[in-house]
Amino acid sequence: MNLQISKVEVMPEHKLCVRFGNGQSKLFDLGPYLNKGVFKELRNESYLKKVRIISGGIEWPHEQDLSADTLYYRGIPLRKPNGALRRRAAG
Protein backbone atom coordinates (compact mmCIF):
# COMPACT_ATOMS: atom_id res chain seq x y z
CA MET A 1 0.00 0.00 0.00
CA ASN A 2 1.36 3.44 -0.92
CA LEU A 3 0.41 5.60 2.05
CA GLN A 4 0.53 9.38 1.99
CA ILE A 5 0.49 11.41 5.20
CA SER A 6 -1.68 14.52 4.95
CA LYS A 7 -1.34 15.81 8.53
CA VAL A 8 0.61 15.09 11.71
CA GLU A 9 -0.20 16.60 15.10
CA VAL A 10 1.68 16.20 18.39
CA MET A 11 -0.59 15.03 21.19
CA PRO A 12 0.00 14.78 24.97
CA GLU A 13 2.20 12.01 26.38
CA HIS A 14 4.45 11.73 23.31
CA LYS A 15 1.74 10.59 20.94
CA LEU A 16 1.13 11.64 17.35
CA CYS A 17 -2.17 11.91 15.53
CA VAL A 18 -1.46 11.08 11.91
CA ARG A 19 -3.98 11.57 9.10
CA PHE A 20 -3.45 9.67 5.87
CA GLY A 21 -4.54 10.43 2.32
CA ASN A 22 -7.02 7.54 2.42
CA GLY A 23 -9.02 9.44 5.09
CA GLN A 24 -7.92 7.28 8.02
CA SER A 25 -6.36 8.71 11.18
CA LYS A 26 -4.11 6.82 13.58
CA LEU A 27 -2.76 7.52 17.06
CA PHE A 28 0.92 6.58 17.25
CA ASP A 29 2.65 6.20 20.63
CA LEU A 30 6.30 7.25 20.54
CA GLY A 31 6.83 5.96 24.11
CA PRO A 32 8.55 2.68 23.12
CA TYR A 33 11.07 4.61 20.99
CA LEU A 34 12.07 7.33 23.48
CA ASN A 35 14.89 5.37 25.15
CA LYS A 36 16.50 4.26 21.90
CA GLY A 37 19.42 6.00 20.23
CA VAL A 38 18.57 9.10 18.22
CA PHE A 39 14.93 9.00 19.34
CA LYS A 40 15.89 10.04 22.91
CA GLU A 41 15.84 13.65 21.72
CA LEU A 42 12.08 13.33 21.08
CA ARG A 43 11.51 13.35 24.85
CA ASN A 44 11.94 17.13 24.64
CA GLU A 45 8.41 18.40 23.88
CA SER A 46 9.53 21.58 22.09
CA TYR A 47 11.77 19.49 19.82
CA LEU A 48 9.02 16.91 19.30
CA LYS A 49 6.76 19.67 17.95
CA LYS A 50 9.23 20.33 15.12
CA VAL A 51 7.95 17.24 13.29
CA ARG A 52 7.29 17.66 9.58
CA ILE A 53 5.91 15.56 6.78
CA ILE A 54 8.39 14.36 4.18
CA SER A 55 7.99 12.09 1.20
CA GLY A 56 7.22 8.67 2.61
CA GLY A 57 6.96 9.59 6.30
CA ILE A 58 7.75 12.18 8.95
CA GLU A 59 11.01 13.56 10.30
CA TRP A 60 12.56 15.94 12.82
CA PRO A 61 15.43 18.44 12.27
CA HIS A 62 18.19 16.05 13.39
CA GLU A 63 16.98 13.42 10.92
CA GLN A 64 15.02 11.13 13.22
CA ASP A 65 12.30 9.69 11.01
CA LEU A 66 9.43 7.23 10.84
CA SER A 67 7.93 5.79 7.68
CA ALA A 68 4.28 6.13 6.73
CA ASP A 69 4.02 2.32 6.86
CA THR A 70 5.27 2.20 10.47
CA LEU A 71 2.88 4.96 11.54
CA TYR A 72 -0.06 3.31 9.77
CA TYR A 73 0.43 -0.32 10.74
CA ARG A 74 1.54 0.31 14.34
CA GLY A 75 -0.91 3.15 14.98
CA ILE A 76 -4.25 2.82 16.74
CA PRO A 77 -7.20 3.60 14.45
CA LEU A 78 -9.19 6.75 15.21
CA ARG A 79 -12.57 7.80 13.94
CA LYS A 80 -14.30 11.15 13.82
CA PRO A 81 -17.69 11.15 15.58
CA ASN A 82 -19.14 14.69 15.57
CA GLY A 83 -15.92 16.05 14.08
CA ALA A 84 -13.67 15.09 17.03
CA LEU A 85 -10.93 12.51 16.87
CA ARG A 86 -11.45 9.72 19.37
CA ARG A 87 -9.99 6.35 20.11
CA ARG A 88 -12.13 3.55 18.73
CA ALA A 89 -13.76 1.50 21.49
CA ALA A 90 -12.46 -2.03 21.87
CA GLY A 91 -15.05 -4.47 20.89
Backbone torsions as a table, in degrees:
resi	resn	phi	psi	omega
1	MET	NA	132.3	177.6
2	ASN	-95.1	99.7	-175.9
3	LEU	-92.9	137.3	174.9
4	GLN	-116.4	133.4	176.7
5	ILE	-91.3	127.9	179.4
6	SER	-102.9	-21.2	-179.5
7	LYS	-159.8	144.3	173.5
8	VAL	-135.9	134.1	-178.3
9	GLU	-133.4	132.7	177.8
10	VAL	-79.3	130.4	-179.4
11	MET	-112.5	168.8	176.5
12	PRO	-59.2	158.6	174.8
13	GLU	61.6	36.9	175.7
14	HIS	58.7	43.9	175.9
15	LYS	-114.8	154.6	177.1
16	LEU	-121.3	137.4	169.9
17	CYS	-100.4	119.0	-175.3
18	VAL	-118.7	124.7	176.6
19	ARG	-104.2	135.9	-177.3
20	PHE	-108.8	159.0	-179.1
21	GLY	-60.3	-20.8	179.2
22	ASN	-83.7	5.6	177.9
23	GLY	91.8	-10.0	-179.9
24	GLN	-83.9	148.9	174.2
25	SER	-122.1	143.9	-179.4
26	LYS	-132.2	147.2	173.2
27	LEU	-100.9	121.6	-177.2
28	PHE	-114.5	124.7	-179.0
29	ASP	-92.4	115.8	178.0
30	LEU	-79.9	-10.1	-175.7
31	GLY	-45.3	-49.4	-178.9
32	PRO	-64.1	-15.6	-177.5
33	TYR	-95.7	-17.0	-167.1
34	LEU	-70.1	-11.5	177.2
35	ASN	-108.4	16.5	-175.5
36	LYS	-117.0	117.8	170.6
37	GLY	41.4	-125.7	-175.0
38	VAL	-65.5	-19.3	-178.3
39	PHE	-74.3	-14.1	179.1
40	LYS	-56.1	-32.4	-179.1
41	GLU	-63.8	-22.6	-179.7
42	LEU	-71.8	-8.0	174.8
43	ARG	-66.3	-25.4	178.1
44	ASN	-77.5	114.1	-173.2
45	GLU	-61.9	-38.7	179.8
46	SER	-66.7	-35.1	175.9
47	TYR	-71.1	-41.1	179.4
48	LEU	-55.7	-37.6	-177.7
49	LYS	-71.2	-5.6	178.5
50	LYS	-86.2	11.9	179.5
51	VAL	-60.2	144.8	176.3
52	ARG	-143.5	155.5	178.8
53	ILE	-83.8	133.6	174.1
54	ILE	-126.5	170.6	177.4
55	SER	-59.5	116.2	176.7
56	GLY	89.4	2.9	178.8
57	GLY	169.7	-149.8	177.1
58	ILE	-131.4	158.1	177.8
59	GLU	-152.0	165.8	175.9
60	TRP	-116.7	166.7	-174.3
61	PRO	-55.5	-31.8	-178.6
62	HIS	-95.8	25.7	171.2
63	GLU	71.8	16.9	167.6
64	GLN	-67.6	140.0	179.8
65	ASP	-149.7	159.5	175.2
66	LEU	-136.9	138.3	-179.2
67	SER	-78.9	157.7	176.0
68	ALA	-59.9	-38.5	179.3
69	ASP	-61.1	-45.3	178.9
70	THR	-60.9	-47.0	-179.0
71	LEU	-62.5	-39.6	-177.5
72	TYR	-72.9	-50.9	-173.5
73	TYR	-79.3	-22.1	177.3
74	ARG	-102.4	-3.5	178.9
75	GLY	-82.5	158.4	177.5
76	ILE	-93.2	126.1	-178.6
77	PRO	-61.0	141.0	175.3
78	LEU	-120.1	156.0	173.3
79	ARG	-132.6	167.5	-173.6
80	LYS	-117.0	77.9	173.2
81	PRO	-78.2	130.5	179.0
82	ASN	56.0	30.7	175.1
83	GLY	82.5	-3.3	-178.9
84	ALA	-106.0	140.2	175.8
85	LEU	-76.2	131.9	178.5
86	ARG	-141.7	156.0	177.1
87	ARG	-74.1	134.2	-179.9
88	ARG	-69.5	134.6	-179.5
89	ALA	-66.5	139.7	176.6
90	ALA	-70.0	139.8	-177.1
91	GLY	-152.0	NA	NA
